[in-house]
Amino acid sequence: MRLEVLSVEAELTFEPPLRLGPRPQSCLAIPHVQLDQWPPPTIAAELLGRCLTLPDVRPKQSRMASPDCHALCLPDEFSGGPPAAFIVDHEFCHLHPLPDSSIHLTLPKDVRERAIRRGWAEQHLVSRAGILPETLVMVYAPRNFEELAVVVQMVWHSYRFARGEQRGDGVNPRR
């Protein structure tokens, strides 16, 4: 249940496939969640398991979401990203519980724009309102293992953004 690590080329050319079917419906209130097209419990559990294999990630209770959410955070020494790479403190992502299992995370501009354009994500309501940075999106819950692979890639990009390994403008810093 390890997270697939992307090559540098894959990171630079991330272009998710078109997500099949219409976008899920989402609510227009907080909490911003997905209202249909929910995943099977096995897929939701696999997503969480893979996210928890990211090096140095600490699961915590989110300060910005319900207590049932699983927040992914980085310790101080690994949180090298810009403020826009975080939802709050060192939290860069949180996963909602079943039944909706949508994901809120921050993404650098190029990945965010592609994810939205290809039907995998939408701008978070608080981001649209200017309360939090435009980097915050809701990624739709994966419905099968093929979609799980794409969503895991987006979590990986959010993680690297939070670590300071991907800039928000789409340019990767040199190591």
PyMOL commands that set and color helices and strands:
alter all, ss='L'
color gray80, all
select helices_A, chain A and resi 8-12+41-51+76-78+83-85+109-117+125-128+145-163
alter helices_A, ss='H'
color red, helices_A
select strands_A, chain A and resi 58-60+70-73+91-95+103-106+121-123+136-139
alter strands_A, ss='S'
color yellow, strands_A
deselect
rebuild
show_as cartoon
